[in-house]
């Protein structure tokens, strides 16, 4: 009984970290794109 609880918690933590990592990668791409656009605007 105790082991199943730890396995479920471990699985949820794994899914959470995967989603977090995936979101970080996507936001980084978006941020860099916005940053480049902002730089171009400032130069003009």
C-alpha positions in Angstrom: 0.0 0.0 0.0 2.7 2.5 1.0 4.8 1.7 -2.1 1.9 2.5 -4.5 1.5 6.0 -3.0 5.2 6.7 -3.6 5.0 5.4 -7.1 2.0 7.6 -7.9 3.7 10.6 -6.4 6.9 9.9 -8.3 4.9 9.6 -11.6 3.1 12.9 -11.0 6.4 14.6 -10.2 8.0 13.3 -13.4 5.0 14.5 -15.5 5.2 17.9 -13.7 8.9 18.3 -14.4 8.5 17.3 -18.1 5.7 19.8 -18.6 7.7 22.5 -16.8 10.8 21.8 -19.0 8.6 21.9 -22.2 7.0 25.2 -21.2 10.4 26.7 -20.3 11.7 25.8 -23.8 8.7 27.4 -25.5 8.7 30.6 -23.5 12.5 31.0 -24.0 11.9 30.8 -27.8 9.1 33.4 -27.5 11.2 35.7 -25.3 14.2 35.6 -27.6 12.0 36.5 -30.5 10.4 39.4 -28.7 13.8 40.6 -27.5 15.1 40.6 -31.1 12.1 42.5 -32.3 12.5 45.0 -29.5 16.1 45.6 -30.4 15.3 46.2 -34.0 12.6 48.7 -33.0 15.0 50.5 -30.7 17.6 50.8 -33.4 15.1 52.4 -35.7 
